[in-house]
Amino acid sequence: MTLPKFILGDNTDHPNAIFVIHTDFPRFIINLEDDEVEWFEDFDQHDQKELELETENLIKEATAFYDREVARYED
């Protein structure tokens, strides 16, 4: 099965949260309510610098994905 790069998620235990799941490496879930990120990968110090550079771009992509999906629902 081929997964999409991003998936929207919600949970009634967190009614204000908007979750976007990133399925490519590095895999993570971001809560767009507060930009909290939970990583599914373990990183060593060598990876840390690259991760810091990439994180900002990944968050922008996740936010753009959410905005696109919401716009499609509104249509």
PASEBA-1860 file (N, C-alpha, C; in nm, 3 decimals):
! residues 75
1> MTLPKFIL> 0.085/-0.117/0.000/0.000/0.000/0.000/0.090/0.124/0.000 ~ 0.054/0.220/-0.080/0.125/0.347/-0.082/0.048/0.447/0.003 ~ 0.114/0.500/0.105/0.051/0.597/0.192/0.071/0.737/0.139 ~ -0.027/0.826/0.162/-0.004/0.966/0.128/0.101/1.024/0.223 ~ 0.167/1.131/0.178/0.271/1.192/0.260/0.215/1.247/0.391 ~ 0.094/1.305/0.386/0.030/1.362/0.505/-0.109/1.303/0.521 ~ -0.152/1.286/0.646/-0.285/1.238/0.680/-0.339/1.327/0.792 ~ -0.465/1.369/0.781/-0.529/1.444/0.889/-0.580/1.347/0.995
9> GDNTDHPN> -0.574/1.389/1.120/-0.626/1.306/1.228/-0.693/1.392/1.334 ~ -0.792/1.336/1.401/-0.853/1.404/1.513/-0.882/1.303/1.623 ~ -0.915/1.356/1.739/-0.940/1.270/1.854/-1.033/1.346/1.948 ~ -1.144/1.284/1.987/-1.241/1.353/2.072/-1.187/1.382/2.212 ~ -1.079/1.316/2.251/-1.016/1.348/2.379/-0.944/1.482/2.374 ~ -0.916/1.530/2.253/-0.847/1.658/2.230/-0.928/1.737/2.128 ~ -1.043/1.791/2.170/-1.135/1.850/2.073/-1.082/1.971/1.997 ~ -0.984/2.043/2.050/-0.931/2.159/1.981/-0.807/2.127/1.898
17> AIFVIHTD> -0.757/2.007/1.910/-0.634/1.968/1.841/-0.662/1.937/1.694 ~ -0.567/1.972/1.611/-0.569/1.938/1.469/-0.438/1.865/1.442 ~ -0.447/1.735/1.418/-0.327/1.654/1.399/-0.301/1.632/1.250 ~ -0.175/1.646/1.212/-0.130/1.608/1.078/-0.020/1.505/1.098 ~ -0.036/1.391/1.034/0.061/1.282/1.044/0.146/1.282/0.918 ~ 0.277/1.287/0.935/0.371/1.281/0.823/0.421/1.137/0.815 ~ 0.397/1.069/0.702/0.426/0.927/0.692/0.561/0.894/0.631 ~ 0.627/0.994/0.571/0.761/0.973/0.515/0.866/0.995/0.625
25> FPRFIINL> 0.988/0.951/0.598/1.096/0.977/0.693/1.131/1.125/0.690 ~ 1.144/1.188/0.803/1.124/1.138/0.939/0.976/1.145/0.976 ~ 0.923/1.035/1.024/0.780/1.027/1.056/0.750/1.102/1.186 ~ 0.637/1.175/1.183/0.598/1.250/1.302/0.449/1.283/1.296 ~ 0.398/1.328/1.410/0.265/1.387/1.420/0.285/1.528/1.473 ~ 0.217/1.624/1.411/0.219/1.761/1.461/0.078/1.800/1.500 ~ 0.066/1.865/1.612/-0.060/1.922/1.656/-0.057/2.068/1.614 ~ -0.136/2.106/1.514/-0.132/2.242/1.463/-0.189/2.344/1.560
33> EDDEVEWF> -0.258/2.297/1.663/-0.309/2.389/1.765/-0.194/2.458/1.837 ~ -0.087/2.383/1.867/0.024/2.439/1.943/0.162/2.409/1.882 ~ 0.163/2.351/1.761/0.287/2.316/1.689/0.374/2.215/1.763 ~ 0.315/2.139/1.855/0.390/2.034/1.924/0.411/1.918/1.828 ~ 0.534/1.867/1.823/0.570/1.759/1.732/0.611/1.636/1.813 ~ 0.558/1.522/1.773/0.598/1.393/1.830/0.663/1.312/1.719 ~ 0.789/1.278/1.737/0.865/1.204/1.636/0.850/1.054/1.658 ~ 0.843/0.979/1.549/0.840/0.832/1.555/0.977/0.772/1.528
41> EDFDQHDQ> 1.075/0.856/1.511/1.212/0.812/1.480/1.302/0.843/1.599 ~ 1.408/0.766/1.611/1.514/0.796/1.707/1.628/0.860/1.629 ~ 1.681/0.969/1.681/1.786/1.043/1.612/1.911/1.046/1.698 ~ 2.025/1.038/1.632/2.150/1.057/1.704/2.194/1.202/1.685 ~ 2.304/1.239/1.747/2.349/1.379/1.740/2.384/1.420/1.598 ~ 2.431/1.327/1.516/2.463/1.357/1.377/2.337/1.398/1.301 ~ 2.227/1.328/1.328/2.100/1.357/1.262/2.036/1.486/1.314 ~ 2.068/1.523/1.435/2.001/1.635/1.501/2.013/1.765/1.422
49> KELELETE> 2.130/1.794/1.370/2.150/1.920/1.297/2.066/1.923/1.169 ~ 2.067/1.813/1.095/1.987/1.804/0.973/1.838/1.812/1.007 ~ 1.798/1.748/1.115/1.659/1.750/1.157/1.613/1.892/1.189 ~ 1.695/1.967/1.258/1.660/2.104/1.293/1.637/2.188/1.167 ~ 1.721/2.167/1.066/1.706/2.242/0.941/1.579/2.201/0.867 ~ 1.547/2.075/0.868/1.432/2.023/0.795/1.299/2.045/0.866 ~ 1.301/2.055/0.998/1.178/2.065/1.076/1.093/2.183/1.033 ~ 1.154/2.297/1.016/1.077/2.416/0.976/1.005/2.393/0.844
57> NLIKEATA> 1.074/2.333/0.747/1.011/2.305/0.618/0.897/2.205/0.631 ~ 0.918/2.101/0.711/0.814/2.000/0.729/0.690/2.057/0.795 ~ 0.707/2.147/0.892/0.593/2.210/0.957/0.518/2.298/0.858 ~ 0.591/2.371/0.774/0.526/2.453/0.671/0.447/2.365/0.574 ~ 0.504/2.252/0.534/0.435/2.160/0.444/0.310/2.103/0.509 ~ 0.319/2.066/0.636/0.204/2.011/0.708/0.093/2.115/0.719 ~ 0.130/2.238/0.747/0.031/2.345/0.758/-0.034/2.373/0.623 ~ 0.045/2.374/0.516/-0.008/2.396/0.382/-0.104/2.281/0.344
65> FYDREVAR> -0.067/2.158/0.379/-0.155/2.044/0.353/-0.288/2.063/0.425 ~ -0.285/2.101/0.551/-0.408/2.122/0.627/-0.494/2.232/0.563 ~ -0.432/2.344/0.528/-0.505/2.454/0.465/-0.571/2.409/0.336 ~ -0.500/2.331/0.256/-0.555/2.280/0.130/-0.674/2.188/0.156 ~ -0.662/2.100/0.253/-0.770/2.007/0.283/-0.894/2.080/0.333 ~ -0.875/2.178/0.420/-0.988/2.255/0.472/-1.057/2.331/0.358 ~ -0.979/2.388/0.269/-1.037/2.461/0.155/-1.120/2.366/0.069 ~ -1.076/2.243/0.053/-1.152/2.146/-0.025/-1.283/2.109/0.042
73> YED> -1.284/2.101/0.176/-1.409/2.073/0.248/-1.508/2.188/0.233 ~ -1.457/2.309/0.231/-1.543/2.427/0.222/-1.608/2.438/0.085 ~ -1.546/2.380/-0.017/-1.602/2.387/-0.154/-1.714/2.293/-0.165
END
